[in-house]
Amino acid sequence: MSVTLTIVTDPATRESRELAVTSGTTILRAAHAAGIDITAVCGGRGRCTSCRVKFVAGTVPPPTIMDEVQLGDDLVREAYRLSCQCHVTEPVTVQVTPPVDETAFQILGSGGGVARLGRIAIDSGVTKQLVRVELPREEHHQTSDVEQLLAAIGGDTSAVPASVLQTLPSALRDDPAGVTVTTFGGKVLAVERGDTALMKFGLAIDVGTTTVVTSLLELESGEQLASVSSLNPQSVYGGDLMSRIAFAQFNPASLRKLQTRIVGLLNRQIAAVCSESGVLAKWIYKVAIVGNTCMHHVLLGIDPSHVGLAPYAPVMRHPLVLPARDIPLRVAPEAQVCLLPIVAGFVGADAVAVTLATRLDESDELRVAVDIGTNGEVILGSREKLWACSAPAGPALEGAQIRCGMRGAAGAIDRVLVGDGVEVHTIGETEPLGICGSGLIDLVAGLLDAGAIDWTGLIQADQRDALPPRLRDRIVRRGEERVVVVLRPGEAGARHEIVLTQDDVRQVQLAKGAIASGIALLQQVAGVPADRIGELLLAGGFGNYLSIPSAIRIGLIPSMPLERVRYVGNAASLGAQACLLSEKERQRAEDIARRIEHVSLAAHPAFEDVFVGAMNFPRGGAHE
């Protein structure tokens, strides 16, 4: 039996789609099957609010427990429901929550390029040379165009792919000046009429769980000509890796959807950087790609199912070089796409790139690099030894599973000062819409110092009389729920109440506990106390926006002098750029991957105790 589901996709224009769906299908599943994007950060498990819809016609279903927990009383009364929890059993019309304009998101790009890494000997492996080819002149001369080409440049016929053969006759005969031959590793990538020897470009791509950054570089000078960053469109099917693996698990059609989305985005980004720089896509001959293991597999169309099942084994770990047409990327068809090696199921090529960019493997002193993100990684080591582990903070620090949480976009509260009251700053200095990860960490750190939250993470609703009057009034109990009212409607321009709930604090504890326990366990495995760590490096899109004092206060990173903690930008992208410009650096990446010892946190006998301890906040506030 089928029923009619009408989805209003654009509330401003009232544009809608009418779907005939099988009775009992969830709204989220029906929308995705019809190609309608409803974001489900938690993968449709009822653990966030991203897939909420508003019922505008038909019977509004009773709220589920997850509706009440995630949305709260006000939104439930306004007929909002989680689309992943609503089963269609009769004709209804729902309106999707308008997505935030992607251009408003605060996404960390590639920074200033590889100049930040110091001296790199540029040798991309891509060569272009102008040659004059002696064409066959007599019938009895048993030769061919390609043989004459190879006689001029050296090599054998196996070095010339079919796509080059297809363009060869006209290229050899169209310009008396000769042809420009592009090669990489002895393979012919392109033959163009005339002299285009100076047109030699490449792409460095960082495919993250949440964001994707593509940079266009000139391969001779290393100059960055353009860079573009976007949200990963796969997040519609889940904000974290396990959600996406579950979506694709043993389902080729779902895997194809994930692959199509990321390849489509990369091709749009390629068009964007080419448009900005004036470079023709056919002159892009090398692409270096980094990403975590799941993103790597999905990009290649490899089933990541077993990455999500114990013992979490990847299908492959070795570096891979393949032609762009195999993916397919819209650059030169034979452009060489170089994927960096993987360490383990949840320690991917991005961790290798971070190690390369931060030069941990060349350091005399022990240092730690922490790539804080949905799929976070921690690398500890020096020239003597390297260790790495996966420390997934999950999507909470990106705003998911937080009552008033949002990603870092215009209107997100990104900085908070807690004193007698609460002062906030928003991205773009616009009216507050919600709170993002950096603001969340500031807020919790400030409430800890003020005594409004204790070291166990409990909001002190029963002891609020000891707080300053303006702060005291913000600590309330609503039934069994403990809440901190960050902003009331009208305060700082807020249109609606923005709160921090007890469950939100617990989500912060889980997220920071994952990172903190990862650092602590690597220290334990390496036998390194905190005072022997020479430097702690914060990498990644989130790591570069958080306040270091706030991160130390909540125990996200170890307590150490501020001068020994620094931001290193998008280190994964910088590592990809280094491998794009230098074959020596790409070889170093292979060596680093072999040297890194993977530490499985869950399998470590001390993990449970360390993680439970890391969940608590450090004591030391004025009220503790």
N, C-alpha and C positions, 0 to 999 in steps of 0.2 A: 504494500500500500504506500502510495506517495502523497506527500502534502506540499503545499506551496510555501516557500520561504522567500520573502522579499527583503533584500539587503540594500539599504541606502548607503551608497559608497561615498557620496559627496554631500554632506549636509547643506553646504552653501547653495548648490544648484539643484538639490534633491534628486540627483542622478541615482538610479537604482538598478538592480538586477533581480529578476524573478527566477527562482530556481525550483525545480520539482525534485524533492529529496525523499529518500526512503524514511518512513516514519521511524523515529527513534534515533536518527542521526544527530550528532551534535552540530550546533551552528558553526563551530570552528571547522570541523571536518568537512561540512558541506561547502563552506566558503573556499577552503583550500582546494577542494576537488574541482571547483568552478573557476579557479585561478584568481580568486579575490583575496587580496592580502589582508589578513588580520594577524597582527603580530602576536606570537605566543612565546614570550621569553622563557617561560618554564617548560616549554614543550607540551603545553596543554594538560598540565597536571593539577591545575587549580592552585598554584603556589605563587601567583603574581596577579597583577591587575591589567596587564598589557592587552589582553584579548577582550576587555569589557565592551559590551554593546548596550544600547538603550532600546527598550521596547517602545515602539511608537504606534503600533496597531496590533490588535489581537489580544489574547489573554496573557497577562504577565505571569510567568510561572512563579511558584513560591521559591524563595531563596534557598539555596543549598547551604550547608554549613560553611563551605569554602567561599560562597558569595558573601556571607556575613563576616567571616574572618578577614577576607582580603579587601572587600569594598567598604565595609563599615555601614552603620545604620543609615546615614544620610543618602548615600548613593543607592542603596537598596530601595529606600523609599521613593527615590526618583526613577525607579524602574530600570536601573542598571543591573546587569547580570554578567557573569563570566561566560563567554561563548563556548568555552571548553566544557562547561558543566551543564549547559542547556540542551536538552534533547527536543527536537522538533516533533510534535505530535499532532499539531493543528496549524492552520494557516496563521502566520504572524509576520509582522514587519519590524525589522530591527535596524538601528542606525549604528554604524561603526564609529569608534572614537577617532576623531581627526588626528592623524599622525603629526608629530612636530616636523616642520619643514627641515629637511636634512641640512640645508645650508646654514641653519642656525646652530648645528651641533658644534661643540668645541672638540675637534679631533686633532690629535698631535700628528703633524706631518713628518717629513723626513729631516727637518731642520736644515742646517746650512750645508749639508753634504759631507763627503768624505774628507774635506779639508780639516775637519775637527779631529780626525784620527791621526793626524801627523803625516809624516812622509810615507807615501805609498808609491812604489815603482809601477807606473802605469804600463800595463801590457795585457790588454784585454784578450789577446789571442786572435782578434779579428784583423785581417789585413786586406787592404784594397790597393790594387795596382793597375795602372794603365798599360795595356799590352797591344801590340800589333800582331795579328794572326795572319799567317800566309794561308790563303784559302786554296782549296783544290782547283787546279787550272786545267788539267787534262784528264780525259776519260780513263786512259790506261793507268793513271796514278791511283792505286788502290788505297784510298784514305777516306777520311770523313771530317766533318766540321769539328767534332769533339776531339778527334785525334790531333788535329792541327792546333786546337786550343791547348791541349795538354802538352804538346811539343813546345809551346811557348812558355808555359808556366811550370811544367813538371807535374808528375803524378800519373795515376792510371784512371781508366774509365770508371772504376767503382767509386771514385771521388766525386762524380758528377751525377746528382739525382735527376729523376725524370722531369721535375718541374723546371729545372734549368735547361734541360734538353729541349723542352717545348718552346722556349724563347730564344734559343741559341741562333737559329738561322738568320732571323731578322737582325738580332743584335750585332752579329759579325759583319753584316753587309750594309747597315744603315749609316755608318759614320766612318769616313776614311781615316779619322784620327785614331781609331782603334776602339777597344772595349775596355771597360773597367771590370776586373774580376775580383770578387770578394771571397775570401777563404777563412776557414776556422778549423784548426787541427787537421789540416791537409784536405779538408772537404770543401768543395766549391759551393758557396751559398747563393751566389747570383752572378750573372754576366749582363752588364748594361752597356748600351752603346754610348760612346763619348767618354769624357773624363769626369767621373763623379767621385774621385778618390778621396776628396775631403769630406764627403757625406757619410759619416760613420757614427752611428748612435746605438744606444742600448737602454734597457729598462731594468730598474731594480724594484721588485714588488714584494711587499710584506703583507701576506694574507693572514690577518688576525681573526679571532673568533668574533670580535665586535666590529673592528674597523679594518679597512684595506687601504694601503698607501702605495701609490705608483709614482716613481720618479724617472724622468728622462734625462740621460747624461750623454755628453759628447765623449766618445771613447778615446779620443786622442789627448784631450786636455783634462778630462775628468770634470768639466764644468757641468753643474746641474742647470738644465735649461727650463724645466717645468716640473711641478709636482702636484698631485691631486690626491685627496683622501676622501673616503666615503664610508658610510656604515655598511657592514656586510649584510647583503639582502637575505642571506640564509637565516638571519635571526627571526624571521617570520615563523620558522619551524622550531625555534628554541634558542634561548640566549646562551646556553652553555653547551659544552661538547657532548655530554652524555645525552642531552635532549636531542641533539642532531643525530647522534649515532642511533639512538632509539628510533628516530623517525625513519632513518635509512635502513635499519637493521633487516637484513635478508629480504629486502624489497627493492629490486632493481629500478622500478618506476620512481620511487621516492629518492633513491640515490641520484637518478638522472635529473630530478628537479633541483636538488642541491647543486649538482655540477653545472647545470645550465645557468643557474642564478649567478654563480661566481664567475663563470667564463663570460657571461653577458656583461657583468659589471666591469671586468677587466678590459673588455673591448671598448666599453664606453669611456673608461679612464684613458685608454690608449688614444682614442679619438680626441679626448679633451687635451692631453698634453701635446699632441701633435698640432692641434689647432692653436694652442697658446704659443707654441714655439715656432710654428711655420715649418716644422720638419715633416717630410713625407714618411708615412708608415713603412714604405718599402725600403727605407734606409735604416730601419732598426734591425740589427743583425744578431744581437745577443740579449737574452733576458735572464736575469738571476732572480729566483723566487725562493723566499723563505716562508715558513709557516709551521704551526704545530702539526703533529702527526695526522690528526683527523682532517684538518684543512688540506694538507698535502695529498692524502689519499682521495678525498672527494674531488679535488681539482683534476686529478688524473682518472677519475671514474673508477677508482679502486674501492671495493666494498670495505667500509671501516668496522663492520660488525664485530670482529674479534678483537679490535682495539678496545671495545667496551665490555669485553668478557674476560674474566681471569683465564690465563695469566697476562691479558692485555698486550698480546703480541702484534706488532705491526706486520703488514704484508711484506714490506721491504724497508731497509734502513740505509742502503747504499746510495751515494749520489747518482743522479740520473741526468743525462743530456739527451734531448730529443728535439725534433724539428717542430717549429711553432704550429705547423698545419695539423699535427697530431692532437692538439688540445681542443679547438683551434684558436690561436690568437691572431688578430688581424695586423700582423707585421709582415716582414719579408717571409714568404712561405717556408723557406729553409732556415730561417733564423734559429739559432741554437738556444733552446730553453734549458737552463742549468738549475736543477733543483738540488739544494744542499742536502747533506746526509742527515739522518735522523738518529737520535740516541736510543729512545725507547718509546713505548706506547703513548706516554704522556709527556715526554721530553723530546721536543721536535727540533726541526732545523732552525726555528727562531731562537732557541736557546744556544745553539751552536753559533749563530750570527751575533748574538749578544756577547758571548765569550770572545769572539773574534774582534768585535768593535771596541770592547772595553780593555782588550789586551790582558785579560786575567792570566792567560797562559804564558805571558812573558814577565809577570810581576815577581819581584823578589819577596815581597811580603804577601801574606794571606789577605785576600780581599773577597767581598761578597757582592754579587750582582743580583738584584731582585727585580724581576720583570713582573710587576703587579698588574693583574688583569683577571678576566673571567677564567682563563686557564693560566694561572701564574706559574712561574718557574723560579727556582733559586739555584744559583751556581756559586760554589765556594772553591777557592783554590789559588794556586800560584804556578810558577814554572815547574814546581816539583810534582804537583798532583792536582787533579780537578775532580770535584764531585758535583752532582746535580740531582735535583728532585722536582717533582711536580707539586705545586702548592696552590691548588685551584681555589681562589677566593669566591668563585661563583659570581652570579650576576648582581649580588646585593650591592656591591660598591658601584655598579652601573645604574643603580636606582631600582632594580627589580626586587620584588618581595619586600619592598618598603612601602608602608601605607601611602605616604606622600612623596615617594621616590620618583626620580626621573633621571635620564641621562644628562650629561653635561651639555645643555643647550641653552639658548637665550631664555632667560626667566628662571633658570635653576639657581637655587641658593648654593653658592660655591664656597663662601667663607662665612664663618659665624664667630661672634665674640660674645661670650657669656660673662656678664658682670652682675650688677644689680638686676639687670634684665637681660634681654637677648637682642643683639644687633646683627643684621644680616647684610650680605652683599650678593647681588645676583649677576650672572653672566649677561653681558650687554647692558647692565644697570637698568633693566626693565622690571615690570611688576613681577613679584614672585609667583611662580606656578607650582613649584615643588622643590625638593632638595636632592642634590646629586651627591656622589660619593665623597668628594673633598669637603663639602659642607657638612655631611653627615659625620665625618671623622672630627672636624672642628667642633661640632655641636656636642658630641659625646665627650670629647676631651674637656671642653669647658664645663659641662655638667658634672664630670668627675671632680674637677678642681673646686667647683662650688659646693660639692657635697650633695647634689641633687640625684646622683647615681652613686651607688657604693661599689666596692671593688669586685663584687660578684655580678654586677650589672643590673641590680635591682633599682628601679626608680623609687626614690624615697618619698612616696606619697604620704606615709604615716608619720614622717619626721619633717614635713615641709615647714613647720612652724619655726624651725631653726634657720631657715633661709631668709635672705633679704626680702622685704615685702613684695617688690615688683617681680622677683623670680618665684616667690612662694605661690603667688596666684596662678602661675603657669603649670604647677604640678598638681594634677587632679586625678581623682578616681572616677571612672564611669562604669558603674557596676563592678565587675571584677577586673576591669582593665585599668592599668596605670598608664597615664598619658602625660607628655610634656607638650604644652601648647606653644609652639614656636612663634607663630603669628596668628593673630585673630583677624577676621575679615576687616579690611580697612587699614591695618597696620602695614607700613612700608609699601602700601599700594596693593596688598594682597586682596584678591577677590573672594577667596574662600579660606577657611581655616587650614593651616598647615601644622601637622602634629608629628611628634615622635612617640611611638607606642612602645610598650614593653617588648612586644614581639620584634619590633624594629631593632631594638638594642641587642636582642638575642641573635638576630641575623648579622649584625655588625660583629658580635663576638665570634660567631662561626667563621665569618670571612677572615677576620684578623687572626683568629686562631690557626687557620690553615697556613697563612704566610709565616706567622711567628713560629709555629711548630716545625715548619720546613727549615727555617734558618737554624733553630735550636738543635734539630736532629742532625743536620749536616755538621754543625759544630761538634756534636757528640761523636759522630762517626769519625770525624777528622781529629778528634781529641784537641779541639781548639777553643779555649775560653774566649769570651767576648772581648777581653782587653788585648787579645792578640790579633784581632781583626784590624788591619791597617786602615781599611776604607770600606764603606758600604755605598753601593751605587744603585740609585733608583731609576729603573728604566720603564718604558712602556707608556701608553696613553694615559693611564690613570696615575702611575707613579710620579709623573712630572707635574701634576697639578695639586697634589696633596701637600699639606703643611708638614714639614719635617718635625717641628716640636709637637704638633698634635699626634703625628704617627707614633712618636716615641712615648707620648703620654698615655695612649691607649694600649701600648704594647705591641703595635703592629710590627715595629722593628726594634732591635735591641737598644737599650739606653746607652748612648755613647756621645762623645763631644760632637756638637753640630758641625764643626769644621771637618769631621771625618765622614760626613754623609753628604753626598752630592747627587744632583740630577744629571743623567747622561742622555736625555732625550729618547728618541725612537732608535734605540741601539740595534734592534733587529733590522730595521731598514738600512742603517749605516753599514751593518755587516754585509747585507745584500749588495749594497753599492760597492763595497770593497771587492767583493767577489766578481762583480760585473767588470770592474776596471782592471783587475789584476788576476791573472791565472795563478800566480804565486799565492795570493790570498785565498783563492778557491782551493788550492792544495792544502793550505794551512787549515782551512775549515774541515777538510777530510781528516787531517791529523788530529785536530781538536776533538772531533766526534769519536775517534777511536780512543782518545785518552780519557774522556769523561767517564767516570764511574757512576752509573745510575744507582741511586738509593731509593728503594721502594718504601715510602713512609708507612703504608698500611701493613706491610710485612715485617716491619722492624718491631722487635719485642718491646721497645720503650715507647712506641708511638702513642699508645692510648694514654699513658700517664703524662707524656709531654703535651699532647693535644688538650687534655682536660685542664692542665695547668695554664696553657696558653689562652684558653677561653676566658679566664679571669683577667681583670684589669690590674695593672701594677698598683700596689699600695703606694701612698706617698703624698696624696692630696692633703690640703690643710685640714680636712675634716675626717681624716682616717687615722 
